[in-house]
Amino acid sequence: MNTAGMSLYEKYFHLKCYLLNKRSIFVLYLSLCVIFSRLTFFGMLIRFYIKNVLSFSEETEFNLIPYNRIQQHKEHLYDVNGFKLLKAASIYGANGAGKSNIIKGISFLQDLVLDALVGKISSHTFKFLDEPNQVLGIEFIKDGIPFIYEVEIQNDVIISEELFKSGLGKHDDELVYRRSTDQNNVTSIQFNDSIEKEEKIQVLKNVLLEEFVKPTKTVLKIFANRDNPNLADLKIAFSWFQSSLIILAPETRPFALADALDTNENLKLYSNRLLQSFNLGIENLGVTIKRLEDLILNAKTLEDVKKEVDNIDYNILPLTNKAGDEIVVVKKNDTYFVKEISLKHKNINNTATFQLSEESDGTKRLLQFIPAFMQMTHDRCTFIIDEIERSIHPLLIKELIRKFTDDENSLGQLIFSTHESNLLDLEIFRQDEIWFAEKDITGSTDLYSLSDFKEHNTLDIRKGYLTGRYGSIPFLGNLKDLNWHLNES
């Protein structure tokens, strides 16, 4: 692949798509720590809305817009060109209430923009509703420009796709483009008046409609890949989905972290300071480097691995060892090396080196979060983490989040779902940063913020939550009436 003239964002995107096609086992997220250490991302989430997708029946909105009456934690407010945004949001709810579905919905929309087929979403309508139309929409700020992007789907077809410059409630929204598909699967595209009158745009539009546009795929990426100054806003909007929005599922693992630690001294220093502060007995996080020829391969031959490395931009290939942990094969000066994370532990008498496979699930999960929190500290980006507390001690995750929310110099946003009631603490969050998910009698998920309740800032929110004051907790039957031995002979 010829990558000459590509930006680092574009090169990363090609690398990500190649690896996803070759190795779907890896969920790839590549932070600034690997390639983008010299770049500044700028993108913030304002709101997301969803209709007839997963457990959401009616249009439901989640947002990071601060509530004016709340005066606590003003350091949690970002000012983006005069518009206030929150730096964090937590989503609580019982099992099956739909808190993870809001994150899946955002992920669905991101996948659609980046290249996925619409069938991935259209198969996830609200099951109790005989209605084919689905809506996913998002408002965000990228490089100082507020956008609203919306997709409407009907029976595996994108019937509407729109991009607006948002007026943020102060001015009218300004159309950038509108794409629509009729019942005969014929697609039309309309740009705003200033773009539409350009003759070259008309020619480009006709070519794209004839050769590239499909009713099952979005067009934002197609426009963003065109070298036309009239489409600059579309490039900016696309780059938010591509580089400023990072979603981490519970099974997500950092991509090429061993190579990042080996090549980025700032990341290594940040990681070691963070791990040492947790008192896990870890004295040093390092990287073991071997020649590829010294690695015992299972399914692949030596030559197969070399060919894959040669065909990938940056010559970086993630693999898994026998324990299921990631190793990274890299090529440098025509020599192939294998990099693997190692951790040095210290007790009262001695030190010993452990491989990642010998560490606890909690330690591995923390390693996933290190590049994420480093990036959130330094860049205008949005991280969304599902089940942030999984495998990590409640006090540890609480202090990690507190460190971020209290940091007046942090730049990014953190959104997460959780069951961990210890995080319901108004010393860590504002009331408008705490959200609840609960299903109503129709089986549809309702989302609401703690700021909807007129609570004093000294109230014990955790106690109120556990006693059902705000809903969104499981309602159990009378377990005393459960006959454990009913079917035993």
C-alpha positions as CSV (number, residue, x, y, z in Angstrom):
1,M,0.0,0.0,0.0
2,N,1.3,3.4,-0.9
3,T,1.1,5.7,2.1
4,A,3.1,8.6,0.7
5,G,1.4,11.9,1.5
6,M,-1.0,10.5,4.0
7,S,-1.4,12.1,7.4
8,L,-0.6,10.0,10.5
9,Y,-4.3,9.8,11.1
10,E,-4.9,8.3,7.7
11,K,-1.9,5.9,8.0
12,Y,-3.3,4.6,11.3
13,F,-6.7,4.2,9.8
14,H,-5.3,2.0,7.0
15,L,-3.3,0.0,9.5
16,K,-6.4,-0.5,11.7
17,C,-8.6,-1.6,8.8
18,Y,-5.9,-4.0,7.5
19,L,-5.5,-5.6,10.9
20,L,-9.2,-5.9,11.5
21,N,-9.6,-7.7,8.2
22,K,-6.7,-10.0,8.9
23,R,-7.2,-10.6,12.7
24,S,-10.7,-9.9,13.9
25,I,-9.6,-11.2,17.4
26,F,-8.0,-7.8,18.1
27,V,-10.0,-4.8,19.0
28,L,-7.7,-2.1,18.0
29,Y,-7.3,1.1,19.8
30,L,-4.0,3.0,19.2
31,S,-3.4,5.9,21.5
32,L,-1.1,8.9,21.0
33,C,1.4,6.8,22.9
34,V,2.1,4.7,19.8
35,I,2.1,6.9,16.8
36,F,0.5,10.3,17.6
37,S,2.7,11.5,20.4
38,R,3.5,14.7,18.5
39,L,-0.1,15.5,17.5
40,T,-3.0,17.2,19.4
41,F,-6.4,15.7,18.9
42,F,-9.4,18.0,19.4
43,G,-12.8,16.5,19.7
44,M,-15.5,16.5,22.4
45,L,-18.9,14.7,22.7
46,I,-21.9,16.9,23.3
47,R,-24.8,14.4,23.1
48,F,-26.0,11.2,21.6
49,Y,-29.5,10.1,20.8
50,I,-30.9,6.7,19.8
51,K,-34.3,5.3,18.7
52,N,-35.5,1.8,18.1
53,V,-32.0,0.3,18.6
54,L,-31.3,-2.5,21.1
55,S,-33.3,-1.7,24.3
56,F,-34.2,1.9,23.3
57,S,-37.8,2.2,21.9
58,E,-38.5,5.9,21.8
59,E,-35.8,8.5,21.1
60,T,-33.6,8.7,24.1
61,E,-30.7,11.2,24.7
62,F,-27.5,11.1,26.7
63,N,-25.5,14.3,27.0
64,L,-22.5,16.0,28.6
65,I,-24.2,19.4,28.8
66,P,-23.9,20.9,32.4
67,Y,-26.9,21.8,34.5
68,N,-26.7,25.5,35.2
69,R,-27.9,25.3,38.9
70,I,-25.0,23.0,39.9
71,Q,-22.1,25.0,41.2
72,Q,-19.9,22.3,42.5
73,H,-16.7,21.0,40.7
74,K,-16.4,23.9,38.3
75,E,-13.1,22.4,37.3
76,H,-15.2,19.6,35.6
77,L,-16.4,22.1,33.0
78,Y,-14.6,22.6,29.7
79,D,-15.1,25.9,27.8
80,V,-15.0,25.2,24.1
81,N,-15.4,28.5,22.2
82,G,-17.8,29.7,24.9
83,F,-19.8,26.5,25.1
84,K,-19.6,24.5,28.4
85,L,-19.1,20.8,28.4
86,L,-18.6,18.2,31.2
87,K,-15.4,16.2,31.4
88,A,-17.0,13.0,32.8
89,A,-20.1,10.9,33.0
90,S,-21.0,7.7,34.7
91,I,-23.9,5.4,33.8
92,Y,-25.5,3.1,36.4
93,G,-28.1,0.4,36.1
94,A,-29.2,-3.1,37.0
95,N,-28.1,-6.0,34.8
96,G,-30.0,-5.9,31.6
97,A,-31.2,-2.3,32.2
98,G,-29.4,-1.1,29.0
99,K,-26.5,1.0,30.4
100,S,-24.1,-0.9,28.1
101,N,-26.5,-0.5,25.2
102,I,-26.0,3.3,25.1
103,I,-22.3,2.6,24.6
104,K,-23.1,-0.1,22.0
105,G,-25.3,2.4,20.1
106,I,-22.4,4.9,19.9
107,S,-20.1,2.1,18.8
108,F,-22.6,1.1,16.1
109,L,-22.7,4.6,14.7
110,Q,-18.9,4.9,14.8
111,D,-18.6,1.6,12.9
112,L,-21.1,2.7,10.3
113,V,-19.1,5.9,9.6
114,L,-15.8,4.0,9.5
115,D,-16.9,1.3,7.1
116,A,-19.4,-1.2,8.5
117,L,-22.5,-2.4,6.7
118,V,-25.8,-1.2,8.0
119,G,-27.0,-4.8,8.6
120,K,-25.1,-4.8,11.9
121,I,-27.5,-2.3,13.3
122,S,-30.8,-3.1,11.5
123,S,-30.8,-6.6,13.1
124,H,-30.9,-4.9,16.5
125,T,-34.3,-3.2,16.5
126,F,-36.3,-2.9,19.8
127,K,-37.8,-6.4,19.9
128,F,-41.2,-5.4,21.4
129,L,-41.9,-2.9,18.7
130,D,-43.0,-3.8,15.1
131,E,-41.2,-0.8,13.6
132,P,-38.3,-0.9,11.1
133,N,-37.1,2.7,11.3
134,Q,-34.1,3.2,13.5
135,V,-32.3,6.5,14.3
136,L,-28.7,7.1,15.6
137,G,-27.5,10.7,16.0
138,I,-24.6,12.4,17.6
139,E,-23.5,16.0,18.3
140,F,-19.8,16.8,18.8
141,I,-17.1,19.4,18.5
142,K,-14.1,18.8,16.3
143,D,-11.4,21.4,15.8
144,G,-13.6,24.1,17.1
145,I,-16.5,23.2,14.8
146,P,-19.8,21.8,16.3
147,F,-21.4,19.1,14.1
148,I,-24.6,17.1,14.2
149,Y,-24.5,13.8,12.4
150,E,-27.6,11.5,12.0
151,V,-28.4,8.3,10.3
152,E,-31.9,6.8,9.8
153,I,-32.1,3.1,8.8
154,Q,-35.0,1.1,7.5
155,N,-34.8,-2.7,6.7
156,D,-31.0,-2.8,5.9
157,V,-31.0,0.5,4.0
158,I,-29.8,3.9,5.0
159,I,-32.8,6.0,4.0
160,S,-31.3,9.2,5.4
161,E,-27.9,10.5,6.4
162,E,-27.3,14.1,7.4
163,L,-24.5,16.3,8.6
164,F,-25.1,19.8,10.0
165,K,-22.9,22.4,11.5
166,S,-24.6,22.8,14.9
167,G,-25.8,26.2,16.1
168,L,-25.5,24.9,19.7
169,G,-29.0,26.1,20.4
170,K,-27.9,29.7,19.8
171,H,-28.3,29.8,16.0
172,D,-29.9,27.7,13.3
173,D,-28.1,24.5,12.3
174,E,-26.4,24.7,8.9
175,L,-26.7,21.9,6.4
176,V,-23.5,20.4,5.2
177,Y,-25.0,17.5,3.2
178,R,-28.1,15.4,3.2
179,R,-28.2,11.9,1.6
180,S,-31.5,10.1,1.1
181,T,-32.4,6.7,-0.5
182,D,-35.9,6.0,-1.8
183,Q,-38.0,2.8,-1.9
184,N,-36.2,1.8,-5.2
185,N,-32.8,2.1,-3.5
186,V,-32.0,5.2,-5.6
187,T,-29.8,7.6,-3.6
188,S,-29.6,11.3,-4.0
189,I,-27.2,13.8,-2.3
190,Q,-27.7,17.5,-1.6
191,F,-25.0,19.8,-0.3
192,N,-25.5,23.2,1.2
193,D,-26.0,26.0,-1.4
194,S,-22.4,27.2,-1.3
195,I,-21.1,23.8,-2.2
196,E,-23.9,22.7,-4.5
197,K,-23.3,25.5,-7.0
198,E,-19.7,24.4,-7.6
199,E,-19.5,22.6,-11.0
200,K,-16.7,20.3,-9.9
201,I,-18.9,19.1,-7.0
202,Q,-21.7,18.2,-9.4
203,V,-19.3,16.1,-11.4
204,L,-17.8,14.5,-8.3
205,K,-21.3,13.8,-6.9
206,N,-22.4,12.1,-10.1
207,V,-19.3,9.9,-10.1
208,L,-19.7,8.9,-6.5
209,L,-23.4,8.1,-6.9
210,E,-22.7,6.0,-9.9
211,E,-19.7,4.1,-8.7
212,F,-19.2,4.2,-5.0
213,V,-22.4,5.1,-3.0
214,K,-24.3,2.1,-1.7
215,P,-27.7,2.1,0.1
216,T,-26.2,-0.2,2.8
217,K,-23.2,2.1,3.7
218,T,-22.7,5.7,4.9
219,V,-21.1,8.3,2.6
220,L,-19.2,10.4,5.1
221,K,-16.0,8.4,4.7
222,I,-16.3,8.5,0.9
223,F,-16.5,12.3,0.9
224,A,-13.7,12.6,3.5
225,N,-11.4,10.7,1.3
226,R,-11.8,13.2,-1.6
227,D,-9.2,15.9,-2.1
228,N,-11.6,18.8,-2.6
229,P,-11.4,22.0,-0.5
230,N,-15.2,22.3,-0.6
231,L,-15.4,19.1,1.5
232,A,-13.1,20.3,4.2
233,D,-15.9,20.2,6.9
234,L,-16.7,16.6,6.0
235,K,-13.1,15.6,6.5
236,I,-13.0,17.3,9.9
237,A,-16.3,15.6,11.0
238,F,-15.0,12.2,9.8
239,S,-11.7,12.6,11.6
240,W,-13.6,12.9,14.9
241,F,-15.0,9.4,14.5
242,Q,-11.7,8.1,13.3
243,S,-9.3,9.6,15.9
244,S,-11.1,11.5,18.7
245,L,-13.7,8.9,19.8
246,I,-12.3,5.8,21.5
247,I,-14.6,3.1,22.8
248,L,-13.2,0.3,25.1
249,A,-15.3,-2.8,25.6
250,P,-14.6,-5.1,28.6
251,E,-12.6,-7.4,26.4
252,T,-10.6,-4.7,24.6
253,R,-6.9,-4.9,24.8
254,P,-4.4,-2.1,24.0
255,F,-2.8,-2.6,20.6
256,A,1.0,-2.9,20.3
257,L,1.5,-1.7,23.9
258,A,4.8,-3.5,24.2
259,D,6.2,-1.5,21.2
260,A,4.8,1.7,22.6
261,L,6.5,1.2,25.9
262,D,9.7,0.4,24.1
263,T,9.7,3.4,21.8
264,N,7.9,6.1,23.9
265,E,9.8,7.1,27.0
266,N,7.0,9.4,28.2
267,L,4.5,6.5,28.2
268,K,7.0,4.3,30.0
269,L,7.6,6.9,32.7
270,Y,3.9,7.6,33.1
271,S,3.1,3.9,33.3
272,N,5.7,3.2,36.0
273,R,4.7,6.1,38.1
274,L,1.1,5.1,38.0
275,L,1.7,1.5,38.7
276,Q,4.0,2.3,41.6
277,S,1.4,4.6,43.2
278,F,-1.0,1.7,43.3
279,N,1.2,-0.4,45.6
280,L,0.8,-3.5,43.6
281,G,4.4,-4.6,44.2
282,I,5.4,-3.7,40.7
283,E,8.7,-1.8,40.6
284,N,9.1,-1.5,36.9
285,L,7.1,-2.1,33.7
286,G,9.4,-3.1,30.9
287,V,9.7,-4.9,27.5
288,T,11.5,-8.1,26.7
289,I,12.9,-8.2,23.2
290,K,13.9,-11.3,21.3
291,R,14.7,-12.1,17.7
292,L,11.8,-13.6,15.8
293,E,13.8,-16.7,15.0
294,D,13.9,-17.5,18.8
295,L,10.2,-17.5,19.1
296,I,8.3,-20.9,18.9
297,L,5.4,-20.4,16.6
298,N,2.3,-22.6,16.5
299,A,-0.2,-21.9,13.7
300,K,2.1,-19.7,11.6
301,T,5.4,-20.4,10.0
302,L,8.3,-18.0,10.3
303,E,8.0,-16.9,6.7
304,D,4.2,-16.3,7.1
305,V,4.8,-13.9,10.0
306,K,7.5,-12.0,8.1
307,K,5.2,-11.6,5.1
308,E,2.4,-10.2,7.3
309,V,4.8,-7.7,8.9
310,D,6.1,-6.6,5.5
311,N,2.6,-5.9,4.3
312,I,1.6,-3.7,7.2
313,D,2.3,0.0,7.5
314,Y,4.9,0.6,10.2
315,N,5.8,-3.1,10.1
316,I,4.0,-3.8,13.4
317,L,2.1,-7.0,13.8
318,P,0.3,-8.1,17.0
319,L,0.1,-11.8,17.8
320,T,-0.8,-13.9,20.8
321,N,1.4,-16.2,22.8
322,K,0.4,-19.6,24.2
323,A,-1.0,-17.8,27.3
324,G,-3.3,-15.7,25.1
325,D,-1.4,-12.4,25.8
326,E,-0.3,-10.1,23.1
327,I,3.2,-10.0,21.7
328,V,4.3,-7.6,19.0
329,V,6.4,-8.5,16.0
330,V,8.3,-5.5,14.5
331,K,10.8,-5.1,11.7
332,K,13.7,-2.8,12.0
333,N,16.7,-2.6,9.6
334,D,15.6,-5.8,7.9
335,T,15.6,-7.7,11.2
336,Y,12.4,-9.0,12.8
337,F,12.0,-8.7,16.6
338,V,9.4,-9.9,19.1
339,K,8.5,-7.5,21.9
340,E,6.7,-8.7,25.1
341,I,5.7,-6.8,28.2
342,S,7.5,-7.9,31.4
343,L,6.9,-6.6,35.0
344,K,9.5,-6.5,37.7
345,H,8.1,-7.2,41.2
346,K,9.9,-6.5,44.5
347,N,9.4,-7.9,47.9
348,I,11.2,-7.2,51.2
349,N,14.2,-9.3,50.2
350,N,14.4,-9.7,46.4
351,T,13.1,-8.8,42.9
352,A,11.7,-11.0,40.2
353,T,10.5,-10.6,36.6
354,F,7.0,-11.8,35.7
355,Q,5.5,-12.2,32.2
356,L,2.1,-10.6,31.6
357,S,0.5,-14.1,31.6
358,E,1.6,-14.4,35.2
359,E,-0.2,-11.3,36.3
360,S,-3.8,-11.0,37.6
361,D,-6.7,-9.9,35.4
362,G,-6.8,-6.7,37.4
363,T,-3.2,-5.8,36.5
364,K,-3.9,-6.6,32.9
365,R,-6.9,-4.4,32.9
366,L,-4.9,-1.5,34.5
367,L,-2.4,-1.8,31.6
368,Q,-5.3,-1.3,29.2
369,F,-6.3,2.0,31.0
370,I,-2.8,3.5,31.2
371,P,-2.6,4.8,27.6
372,A,-6.2,5.8,27.8
373,F,-5.8,8.0,30.9
374,M,-2.6,9.4,29.5
375,Q,-4.3,10.5,26.4
376,M,-7.3,11.9,28.2
377,T,-5.0,14.0,30.3
378,H,-3.2,15.5,27.3
379,D,-5.7,15.6,24.5
380,R,-9.2,16.8,23.6
381,C,-10.6,13.4,23.0
382,T,-13.5,11.2,24.3
383,F,-13.0,7.8,25.9
384,I,-16.0,5.6,26.5
385,I,-15.4,2.6,28.7
386,D,-17.9,-0.2,29.3
387,E,-17.8,-1.8,32.8
388,I,-14.8,0.3,33.9
389,E,-14.6,-1.5,37.3
390,R,-14.2,-5.1,35.9
391,S,-11.4,-7.0,37.6
392,I,-10.2,-3.9,39.5
393,H,-10.5,-3.2,43.2
394,P,-13.2,-0.6,43.9
395,L,-10.8,1.7,45.9
396,L,-8.2,1.6,43.1
397,I,-10.6,2.4,40.3
398,K,-12.1,5.1,42.5
399,E,-8.8,6.8,43.0
400,L,-7.9,6.5,39.3
401,I,-11.1,8.3,38.3
402,R,-10.7,10.9,41.1
403,K,-7.2,11.7,39.9
404,F,-8.7,12.5,36.4
405,T,-11.7,14.4,37.5
406,D,-9.8,16.5,40.0
407,D,-7.1,17.4,37.5
408,E,-7.7,21.0,36.4
409,N,-5.2,20.5,33.5
410,S,-6.8,17.5,32.0
411,L,-8.3,17.9,28.5
412,G,-10.3,14.9,27.5
413,Q,-13.7,13.3,28.4
414,L,-14.3,10.1,30.3
415,I,-17.6,8.3,30.0
416,F,-18.2,4.9,31.5
417,S,-20.8,2.3,32.6
418,T,-20.5,0.7,36.0
419,H,-22.1,-1.3,38.8
420,E,-19.7,0.1,41.4
421,S,-21.7,2.1,43.9
422,N,-18.5,3.4,45.6
423,L,-18.1,5.7,42.7
424,L,-21.4,7.4,43.6
425,D,-19.6,10.2,45.4
426,L,-20.3,13.9,45.0
427,E,-16.7,14.6,46.0
428,I,-15.7,13.0,42.7
429,F,-18.7,13.8,40.4
430,R,-21.1,16.6,39.8
431,Q,-24.8,15.5,39.9
432,D,-25.1,16.1,36.2
433,E,-22.2,13.7,35.6
434,I,-24.2,10.8,37.2
435,W,-26.7,9.0,34.9
436,F,-29.1,6.0,35.5
437,A,-30.5,3.5,33.1
438,E,-33.8,1.7,33.9
439,K,-36.3,-0.3,31.9
440,D,-39.9,0.7,32.0
441,I,-43.0,-1.6,31.9
442,T,-42.6,-1.9,28.1
443,G,-39.1,-3.2,28.3
444,S,-37.6,0.0,26.9
445,T,-34.6,1.7,28.5
446,D,-35.0,5.1,30.1
447,L,-31.9,7.3,30.7
448,Y,-32.0,10.1,33.3
449,S,-29.5,12.2,35.2
450,L,-29.1,12.7,39.0
451,S,-29.6,16.4,38.3
452,D,-33.2,15.6,37.5
453,F,-33.6,15.1,41.3
454,K,-33.5,18.1,43.6
455,E,-30.8,16.6,45.9
456,H,-28.6,18.6,48.2
457,N,-24.9,18.2,47.5
458,T,-24.2,16.8,51.0
459,L,-26.6,13.8,50.5
460,D,-25.3,10.3,50.6
461,I,-25.9,9.4,47.0
462,R,-24.6,5.9,47.3
463,K,-27.0,5.1,50.1
464,G,-29.9,6.6,48.2
465,Y,-29.0,4.6,45.1
466,L,-28.8,1.3,47.0
467,T,-32.1,1.8,48.7
468,G,-33.8,2.5,45.3
469,R,-34.2,6.3,45.7
470,Y,-33.2,6.8,42.0
471,G,-34.4,3.5,40.5
472,S,-32.0,1.6,38.2
473,I,-31.3,-1.2,40.7
474,P,-32.5,-4.9,40.4
475,F,-35.8,-5.7,42.1
476,L,-35.5,-9.2,43.4
477,G,-38.3,-11.6,44.2
478,N,-38.7,-13.0,47.7
479,L,-35.7,-15.4,47.9
480,K,-37.1,-16.9,51.1
481,D,-39.9,-18.5,49.0
482,L,-37.5,-20.0,46.6
483,N,-37.5,-23.8,47.0
484,W,-33.9,-24.9,46.1
485,H,-34.7,-28.6,46.3
486,L,-38.0,-28.6,44.4
487,N,-36.8,-30.8,41.6
488,E,-34.4,-33.0,43.5
489,S,-35.3,-36.7,43.8
